[in-house]
Every structure is written in C-alpha cells, then in structure tokens.
Amino acid sequence: MIGRTDDKVGPRARRAAQARAAREGAATEKAGAAGAGAKKKVDTKAAWRDARALMWQHRRALGIGFSLMMVSRVAGLVLPLSSKVLIDEVIGKARHDLLWPLALVATLATMVQAATGFALSQVISVAAQRAISDMRRRVLNHISRLPVRYFDEHQTGVLISRVMNDAEGIRNLVGTGIVQLVGGVVTAVLALGVLVWLNWVMTLVIVVILAAFGGGMAVAFGRLRPIFRERGKIQAEVTGRLNETLGGIRVVKAYGTERREQATFAKGVHRLFRNIASSITGVSATTSASTVVIGLVGLLILGVGGPAVIAGTMTLGDLITFVFFVGLLAAPVVGIASIGTQISEAIAGLDRIREIRQMPTEVDEDARREPLPTMRGDVAFEDVWFEYREGLPVLKDIRFEAPAGSTTALVGSSGSGKSTLVSLVMAFNRPTRGRVLIDGRDLDGLRLTDYRAKLGVVLQDNFLFDGTVADNIAFSRPSAAREEIEAVARLANCDEFVRGFPQGYDTVVGERGVKLSGGQRQRIAIARALLADPSILILDEATSSLDSESEALIQEALARLRGGRTTFVIAHRLSTIRSADQILVLEQGEIAERGTHAELMALGGRYRTLHDKQYAWEANRFTNPGEDFTTPVPKAAKKAAAGR
C-alpha cells in the first residue's frame, strides 16, 4: 500500500500543546529547585515498620542472640558484685575462707561471659550478613523489573548505591546495633535495681541526670536523621558521576576534559564533606554531653557517697560497688551516642530502599494478564499515540499491520519517532492512546514475561558483559549447547574472527566488550539475538558497524532467518532495507509514506529524497583502498542525482 498520512493535529493545536507543556516544565523545574536545598524528611514510622518486619523475618537468630546476650549480661554482674564481698567480708571482717570461692565464682562468670559473647557475635554477625544479602537481592530484583524509563531518569551509580550501601546499614537492625541497644537496656535495668538497693537517694539523682541526657539524645538524633538520609543521596550522586566518568574515560581523554571532570567530582565530594561535617558536629556534641554526664555522676558520688561512708551509713564495699554499677548504668545511656547514630543511618537507608520498593514494576499486573504460550508474530498498531511529556506527542495516530514473518523497515530523520515506535513493540513503553496488537490480542493484556521471552533484539548501542564470547552469545539462552552457539556465530559472521583468538570462544571480551572492535561487538550481539530464536526480531541499525563485505554476509544470513519471524528494522543506510516487505517513513511522529522500496521510489516523495541524497553522498565519500565494494556510479546517474 502506498500513501501519505495527513497531520491529524493542526499547527494551532500543536503550538498550544507545546506552550502548555513548557509552562508545566517550568513549574516543575521551579518546584525541583525549591526542593533541592531542603532535606527530605525520613518517614520514620514506615521505616520502623519495615525494620520490625525485618527483625521478625530473622527472629530465630535474634532470639538466640538475645538469649546469649542475657546470659552474658547477668554473668557480667558477678565481678562488680564480688568487690563488695571482697572489701566488706574478706578484708573488713577477715573472712579469708571466702577468698578462693569468690575468685572461682568470678573466674567462672568471666569465662561464661567470654563464651556467650563469642557465640553471640557469631550468631548475630551471620544473621546480619544474611539479612544484608537478602535485602540486596530483593532490591535488585525489584529494580530490574522497573520500567525502562526509570533507568533513563536515574544514574547507574545511584542505583548501585541503593543496592549496596543502603542495604549495608541494616546490619545494625538485625545485628550488633540492636543487640547492643537491647543488651545495654537490660544491663541498665539490672544495675538500677542494685543501685536502688545500695543507696536509693543517690540513684534517684543519677536517674534524673541520665533521663535528661537521654531526652537530649532523642532530640539530637531526630535532627541528625534527615542529614544521614541526605548523605546517602549525595553519596549516590557522587558515585553515579564517578561511574560515568570512568565509563566514558575515552571520551574524557579525547576531548581533554580531565580537569572539568575532576572539578565536578571535587564539588560532589565537597558537598559530601559538608554533610559529614555537619553530622560530626551533632555527634560530637552528644559525645561531649556524655562526658559532662559522667563528670556530674562522679561529682555526685564524691559529694554524697564520701560523706555517707564517713558517717557510717554506707560501707566502703557499698561505695565501690555503687561506683561499678553506676558505670554499668551510665555506659548504655552514653553508648546511645554511637548506637543511635548507627541505627539512625540504618533507618534512613531503609527508608530510601522502601521508596524504591514501593514503585510499581512492569510485571506487577502479570498475574491478571493472559498467558502467551505461543506466538505467531502478527503485530498491528491501531490509532497509537505516545507522549513522554503531557501535551507533546512523539507518535501520532500510528496505524499499520506487520503480518507474521514479514519485515517492516522504519526510516526517517533523527527524532522522527522510529526508536519510540520500536520501544512500544518491545513493551518498554505503553501507548498513551490506541492499542498495540499481538496476534490480534492487546499487548497490554498479555503476560509481559511470556511476551519478552519471544523477542530478539539487536540495539544500536551493543552491550556485552565481562565474560567470554560464548557466554555473551548464550546470554539469550544459557542452556544452549556449544554447537548451537557456534552455528549462530557462523550465521552472524563471528566464527572466523572468534577462532582467530588464542582462546577462541573462551576469550574474555572485557567490560562492555572493550577488547573487541565495534564491528565484532555488533556481530556477537546479532548472534545472541539469533540464538534466542525469537518470533519478533528487532534490528536497530544492526549492520551499522560492519564493513561492506561483512554487511553483505549478514544481510544474507538475516534474509534466511526472517522466515517465520516478524522483523522490525531501523536503518539510516537505505541500501540495507530494499528487501523489506514494507517501509514506513516517519516524520514528526507520523507515517508520512508507506510501501515497498520500488513503490516508494516510484512515488517520488520523502523516501526518494532520502535515498537519492544518501546515494549521492556514498558515491562521493572518501574510502580507503579495498574498502569500496559498491558498483561504480555511472556519470549520467551522478548528474541526474545532482540535478534533483
């Protein structure tokens, strides 16, 4: 079918939509700028709810840990209590017969405390590491199922920080932090009972001092928690920028922008430093306050305990024991300064993780969608519109059919909507209006995991993993035998250069395939797509990095493989799509022309203009000796092309 599609949106309506979107964009930018300087408040209630769920999940290990902790803390009271017996009974009353039994009890208690402390660290540390591993796995599982647009809007380094750094903090919720906190409370309660028994008046004053200190700690950490959350955000941004700089180091060096990248990184590091400095000020203040508390307690003991011993209302053993147990009471309260910091950081990290895990994923609704056990590959677009930003359509009223086994080529100038259309076929995006039909069924109602399993993709930007050549080809089907891998490699024209490597198919390609040339990476990506044996094949400039000879071989292989596969080809080199069953010419998000190569050439429209311009350019371009495999252009044809 040949034809032109009229613009469905008039110029006035288009300008109005653009103006409205511009106003909305400006408002969004202002709001973002206003909120950029404000620290986002941590949803402490929700974070603690998640923390309780996490603790319940690891309740067995925590239960064992708390039991060991109780035994250890009780055993830790024996040595301070023995001091009273030693001073008042063994020394004061000359009961020397109690010395060795007292020493034996103290030794046994110390050994029990050491053994339970060791077992406690083993149980809790393993539980904490298991919790961290589980959390990282769950966060990555969720992130990997988020829509593609989420990854377009967030730096890779930020996401890595969410998975690795934020999950690390939960060790303080199911590990040493929470156990130290609970253990400190238990020790404080036991010590408080002994102190009341020894001298309730001094104990009451000390409790008032410690309570005031604890209240101050609660206020301090309430203010520090948003700073900890902001620190995680800044650290993620700095990591993201560093990841980009190192990943694009060739571009950085090629343009000599090392100093600029260094300055950008320095600014980020300085922001992180200022954040840490502000939190250090708060933590240092709490530490100094704890020193003041210890001084006040010591002054109280000297000012009240000393006269009590002189007056005979307290024995020397009572006073020494009182000093020991004041330390056992004050230490957990003072320790809040460090433990509270750790738990606050963990809560902030858990809050950031919760934010991500609340985002809807692509497969959330797969349970209600229909399964897709088999697929012929019929694709149809019915009145499809798509917008990245409201009021600015990228695709407008797209209608076409691609029967199973056919090849549809998409051509047009940059920004005409070719890649966006293909993203709808791959279900990376969903239409704003209209429907995409697969075998006559709405793609929105089909199970996404079933559908994607039947897709094969070769994108313009080929990504290879840091593994062997065989591993990268088999990525689309890990169970494939080596014979199958080599078979598709031959079809993709990989086999010859792969066998030229010393390790052959076991050659490690490096990060992103850096050890291979662009053409080699492209051909391995094509082999990977062929191994998937897809019903729908997406080729986005799949032959762009190949020389003319390799391109001819690949085109021949793809022509054989198109049987039974619906193929979508995005190509700027129009010579590669002459055999397509239909060619869609996109301009400004609309189908301007459609038909076969011969039909569109005869039409003499936009496609003919693109073809002739490209043919004239390729005929006059500079080529190295031996690289030009095209048929020489007759002078008459050159003159005709120039005349047009």
Secondary structure, 3 states (H helix, E strand, C coil): CCECCCCCCCHHHHHHHHHHHHHHHHHHHHHHHHHHCCCCCCCHHHHHHHHHHHHHHCHHHHHHHHHHHHHHHHHHCHHHHHHHHHHHHHHCCCCHHHHHHHHHHHHHHHHHHHHHHHHHHHHHHHHHHHHHHHHHHHHHHHHHCCCHHHHHHCCHHHHHHHHHHHHHCCHHHHCHHHHHHHHHHHHHHHHHHHHHHHCHHHHHHHHHHHHHHHHHHHHHHHHHHHHHHHHHHHHHHHHHHHHHHHHCHHHHHHCCCHHHHHHHHHHHHHHHHHHHHHHHHHHHHHHHHHHHHHHHHHHHHHHHHHHHHHHCCCCHHHHHHHHHHHHHHHHHHHCHHHHHHHHHHHHHHHHHHHHHHCCCCCCCCCCCCECCCCCCCCEEEEEEEEEEECCEEEEEEEEEEECCCCEEEEEECCCCCHHHHHHHHCCCCCCCEEEEEECCEEHHHECHHHHHCCEEEECCCCCCCCCEHHHHHHHHCCCCCHHHHHHHHHHCCCHHHHHCCCCHHHCECCHHHCCCCHHHHHHHHHHHHHHCCCCEEEEECCCCCCCHHHHHHHHHHHHHHCCCCEEEEECCCHHHHCCCCEEEEEECCEEEEEECHHHHHHHCCHHHHHHHHHHHHHHHCCCCCCCCCCCCCCHHHHHHHHHC
